[in-house]
Amino acid sequence: MRSIRGKAVGVPDYDLLIAGGGPAGLTAGLYAARGKLRTLLIEKMAPGGQAASTFMIENYPGFSEGISGSDLAQAMETQAKRFGLEMMNGEVNRLTSRGQLWEVEQEGGRLIAKAVIVATGVKPTKLGIPGEDELRGRGVSYCATCDGPFFRGEDIGVVGGGDSAVDEALYLTRFARRVYLIHRRNALRAEKILQERAFEHEKIEILWDTVVTKVAGETGVEGLELKNLKTQEMQTLKVRGVFFYVGLKPNTEFLRGVVKLDAQGYVITDADMATSAPGIFAAGDVRQKLLRQVTTAVGDGATAAFAVERYIESLPALPSEGP
């Protein structure tokens, strides 16, 4: 891992620092680099964010047959680097105001930047039921693309009713013998086209009005304890794996007390992606918004980078930069 130590306060290391390397961060990096801003993107995992772990993206314009998330992420990264975007592995842990600059604390030290774009995305919400944490990585998963191949010929459960749950359930039919889609309501929230595919698929069985109360097993998942919310009936479903898609939580813990967040922890911005703190912008899934898709993340990233250019132009010159 690369380590960079910040300079004395007042001398910025970069014009712009981007926290997060998903579609929003990579797009912001592309626009900022093309705009000749000295830009560094920090990503704690592989570039691409959640999009990179999506098997197939069918609603991104320009790809009539769809494109795998990993291929799209790689193309975005290559394009941004071609224009001079600098990237490093790490995680932003704190932002501190230093006059008109921002001090960014990350694993390799501290950096000083004129502006920051937060594009740290979201993480899966846990149910918090017995066995979920204990058996994570031993049958409990939150990523079908990552772990689906381990369940060839097995019966598995998918918990949730939104786009992610239904899309991943369909993907898992490539490996599993049977996929039980477990949803607490009597109707799915996913796109209609995904619902139709799930209803028609011979390997998918939907358990309506049902919640998981426990993941059973000692050294690996052996089954799920289920409760029907209408009848209150309890049953045990024998499966070898379970994938949870019950919601998302923004990665904004390091922003508390720095910018305004909504009740769920999402960053509140204006139409230009500006937050309540001058010089800090947010883009992508981490932002309070109606729709969280690759397309909207890309738009956010482009807008944020353009807004940063205008913001930096409005700053008075630093002593180190001359008149």
C-alpha positions in Angstrom: 0.0 0.0 0.0 1.3 3.4 -0.9 1.9 5.8 1.9 1.8 9.6 1.5 2.5 12.1 4.2 0.7 15.5 4.0 2.7 18.7 3.7 2.5 21.6 6.1 -1.0 23.0 6.5 -1.5 25.7 3.8 0.3 23.8 1.1 -2.1 21.4 -0.6 -1.0 18.0 -1.8 -3.8 17.9 -4.3 -6.5 20.1 -5.8 -9.1 17.4 -5.3 -9.2 14.2 -3.3 -11.9 11.6 -4.1 -13.0 9.1 -1.4 -14.3 6.0 -3.1 -13.7 4.4 -6.5 -17.1 3.2 -7.7 -18.8 4.6 -10.8 -19.4 8.0 -9.1 -15.8 8.4 -7.9 -14.2 7.1 -11.2 -16.4 9.5 -13.3 -15.5 12.4 -11.0 -11.8 11.4 -11.4 -12.1 11.3 -15.2 -13.7 14.8 -15.4 -11.3 16.3 -12.8 -8.3 14.8 -14.5 -9.4 16.1 -17.9 -9.9 19.5 -16.3 -6.3 19.4 -15.3 -7.0 19.3 -11.5 -4.3 17.5 -9.5 -6.5 14.6 -8.4 -6.1 11.6 -6.2 -8.7 8.9 -5.7 -8.6 6.6 -2.6 -10.4 3.3 -2.7 -10.1 0.6 0.0 -11.0 -2.3 -2.3 -10.9 -2.9 -6.1 -12.2 0.0 -8.2 -15.8 -0.3 -9.3 -17.6 -0.4 -6.0 -20.8 -2.6 -5.8 -21.1 -2.3 -9.6 -18.0 -4.4 -10.0 -19.6 -7.3 -8.2 -22.7 -7.2 -10.3 -22.8 -10.0 -12.8 -24.6 -8.2 -15.6 -25.8 -4.6 -16.0 -28.6 -4.4 -18.5 -29.8 -0.8 -18.0 -26.5 1.2 -18.6 -27.0 3.1 -21.9 -24.9 2.0 -24.9 -24.7 -1.7 -24.3 -27.6 -3.4 -26.0 -26.7 -6.8 -24.7 -25.6 -5.6 -21.3 -22.2 -5.5 -19.8 -20.7 -7.3 -16.8 -20.1 -5.0 -13.8 -16.4 -5.9 -13.6 -15.9 -5.1 -17.3 -17.6 -1.7 -16.9 -15.5 -0.9 -13.8 -12.3 -1.8 -15.6 -13.1 0.3 -18.6 -13.9 3.3 -16.3 -10.7 2.9 -14.4 -8.6 2.6 -17.6 -10.2 5.7 -19.1 -9.8 7.8 -16.0 -6.1 6.8 -15.6 -5.5 7.7 -19.3 -6.2 11.3 -18.5 -3.9 11.3 -15.5 -6.0 10.3 -12.5 -3.9 9.1 -9.6 -5.2 6.2 -7.5 -4.1 4.6 -4.3 -5.5 1.9 -1.9 -6.7 3.0 1.4 -9.7 4.3 3.4 -10.5 7.8 4.4 -11.1 8.0 8.2 -11.5 11.7 8.9 -11.9 15.1 7.4 -10.7 18.2 9.2 -11.2 21.8 8.1 -7.9 23.7 7.8 -9.1 27.2 6.7 -10.0 27.0 3.1 -8.4 23.6 2.8 -9.3 20.1 4.0 -7.0 17.7 5.8 -7.8 14.1 4.9 -6.7 11.4 7.3 -6.3 7.9 5.7 -4.4 4.8 6.4 -1.2 6.0 4.9 -1.1 9.3 6.7 -2.6 12.8 6.1 -3.1 14.7 2.9 -4.2 18.3 2.3 -6.6 19.1 -0.5 -8.6 22.1 -1.7 -11.7 20.1 -2.2 -13.1 16.6 -1.4 -15.6 14.5 -3.2 -17.2 11.8 -1.0 -18.2 8.8 -3.2 -17.9 6.0 -0.5 -21.1 4.3 -1.5 -23.1 1.9 0.7 -22.8 -1.4 2.4 -25.3 -4.2 2.9 -27.6 -4.0 5.9 -27.5 -6.9 8.3 -30.6 -8.5 9.8 -28.9 -9.1 13.1 -30.3 -12.5 13.6 -28.6 -15.5 15.3 -26.1 -17.2 13.1 -25.7 -14.4 10.6 -22.4 -13.1 11.9 -21.2 -16.5 13.1 -21.6 -18.2 9.7 -20.6 -15.3 7.5 -18.2 -16.7 4.9 -19.4 -20.2 5.7 -22.7 -20.1 3.8 -23.8 -16.6 4.7 -23.0 -14.1 2.0 -24.0 -10.7 0.6 -22.5 -11.1 -2.8 -23.9 -13.7 -5.3 -21.2 -12.9 -7.9 -18.5 -13.5 -5.3 -19.8 -16.7 -3.8 -22.4 -18.2 -6.1 -20.1 -20.7 -7.7 -19.5 -22.3 -4.3 -23.1 -23.6 -4.2 -23.3 -25.7 -7.3 -26.1 -28.2 -7.1 -27.2 -26.9 -3.7 -30.5 -25.4 -2.4 -30.0 -21.8 -1.2 -32.0 -18.9 0.1 -32.1 -15.3 -1.0 -33.6 -12.8 1.4 -35.2 -9.6 0.0 -37.6 -8.3 -2.6 -35.9 -5.4 -4.4 -33.8 -5.2 -7.5 -30.7 -6.6 -6.0 -32.4 -9.6 -4.4 -34.3 -10.7 -7.5 -31.4 -10.0 -9.9 -29.0 -12.0 -7.7 -31.6 -14.8 -7.3 -31.8 -15.1 -11.0 -28.0 -15.2 -11.3 -27.7 -17.9 -8.6 -29.9 -20.2 -10.7 -26.8 -20.8 -12.8 -25.3 -22.8 -9.9 -28.0 -23.8 -7.4 -30.4 -26.7 -7.7 -33.1 -24.5 -6.2 -33.3 -20.9 -5.1 -35.8 -19.8 -2.4 -36.6 -16.1 -2.6 -37.8 -15.1 0.9 -39.7 -11.8 1.1 -41.5 -10.3 4.1 -44.3 -8.9 2.0 -46.8 -10.3 -0.5 -45.4 -8.4 -3.5 -41.9 -7.7 -4.8 -40.4 -4.2 -5.1 -38.0 -5.1 -8.0 -38.4 -3.9 -11.6 -41.3 -5.5 -13.4 -39.0 -7.2 -15.9 -37.0 -8.8 -13.1 -40.2 -9.9 -11.4 -41.5 -11.6 -14.6 -38.2 -13.5 -15.0 -38.3 -14.7 -11.4 -42.0 -15.8 -11.7 -41.2 -17.8 -14.8 -38.0 -19.4 -13.7 -38.4 -23.1 -12.8 -35.6 -23.0 -10.2 -37.0 -20.1 -8.2 -39.6 -20.5 -5.5 -40.9 -17.4 -3.7 -41.9 -17.6 0.0 -44.2 -14.7 0.6 -44.9 -12.9 3.9 -41.9 -14.7 5.5 -38.9 -13.6 7.5 -35.8 -15.4 8.6 -35.4 -15.6 12.4 -32.2 -17.7 12.5 -29.4 -19.1 10.4 -28.9 -22.7 11.6 -25.7 -24.6 11.5 -22.5 -25.3 13.4 -19.6 -25.1 11.0 -21.7 -24.0 8.0 -25.2 -23.1 7.0 -27.5 -26.1 7.4 -30.9 -24.3 7.2 -33.0 -21.3 7.9 -35.6 -20.9 10.6 -38.6 -19.0 9.0 -41.7 -17.3 10.3 -44.8 -16.6 8.3 -46.0 -13.2 9.3 -49.6 -13.9 8.4 -50.1 -17.3 10.0 -47.3 -17.0 12.6 -46.3 -20.5 11.5 -42.6 -21.5 12.1 -40.7 -23.8 9.8 -37.2 -24.9 9.0 -35.9 -24.6 5.4 -33.0 -26.8 4.6 -30.4 -24.8 2.5 -26.6 -24.8 2.3 -26.3 -21.0 1.8 -28.2 -17.8 2.2 -27.7 -14.4 0.5 -29.0 -11.3 2.2 -30.3 -8.3 0.3 -32.5 -6.5 2.8 -31.2 -2.9 2.5 -28.2 -0.7 2.3 -26.4 1.6 4.7 -24.3 4.5 3.6 -20.5 4.6 4.4 -20.6 7.9 6.2 -19.5 7.3 9.7 -16.4 9.5 9.2 -18.6 12.4 8.1 -20.7 12.8 11.3 -20.3 16.3 12.6 -18.6 17.4 9.4 -21.5 17.6 6.9 -25.3 17.3 7.3 -26.7 13.8 7.0 -30.3 12.6 6.9 -31.9 10.3 9.4 -30.5 7.2 7.5 -27.0 8.6 7.3 -27.0 9.7 3.7 -25.3 12.9 2.7 -27.5 15.9 2.0 -26.4 17.8 -1.0 -27.8 20.5 -3.4 -28.2 20.0 -7.1 -24.5 20.7 -7.6 -23.5 17.9 -5.2 -22.3 20.4 -2.6 -22.7 19.5 1.0 -23.2 21.8 4.0 -19.4 22.2 4.3 -17.7 24.4 1.8 -15.3 22.3 -0.3 -16.9 19.0 0.4 -19.1 17.4 -2.3 -20.8 14.0 -2.5 -21.7 11.8 -5.4 -23.3 8.4 -6.0 -25.1 6.0 -3.6 -23.8 7.8 -0.5 -25.9 10.8 -1.3 -29.6 11.3 -0.4 -31.5 10.7 -3.6 -34.4 8.9 -5.2 -32.6 6.4 -7.5 -29.3 4.6 -6.8 -28.1 3.1 -10.1 -24.8 3.2 -12.1 -26.4 5.8 -14.4 -27.2 8.2 -11.6 -23.9 7.7 -10.0 -22.1 8.6 -13.2 -24.2 11.8 -13.5 -23.4 12.7 -9.9 -19.7 12.2 -10.4 -19.6 14.4 -13.5 -21.6 17.2 -11.8 -19.5 17.0 -8.6 -16.2 17.3 -10.5 -17.5 20.3 -12.6 -18.8 22.0 -9.4 -15.4 21.4 -7.8 -13.7 23.2 -10.7 -15.9 26.2 -10.2 -15.4 26.1 -6.4 -11.6 26.0 -6.7 -11.6 28.8 -9.1 -13.5 30.9 -6.6 -10.9 30.4 -3.8 -8.4 33.2 -3.1 -4.9 32.3 -4.0 -2.8 30.6 -1.3 0.5 32.2 -0.3 2.4 29.3 -1.8 0.6 29.8 -5.1 1.5 33.5 -5.6 -0.9 36.2 -6.6 
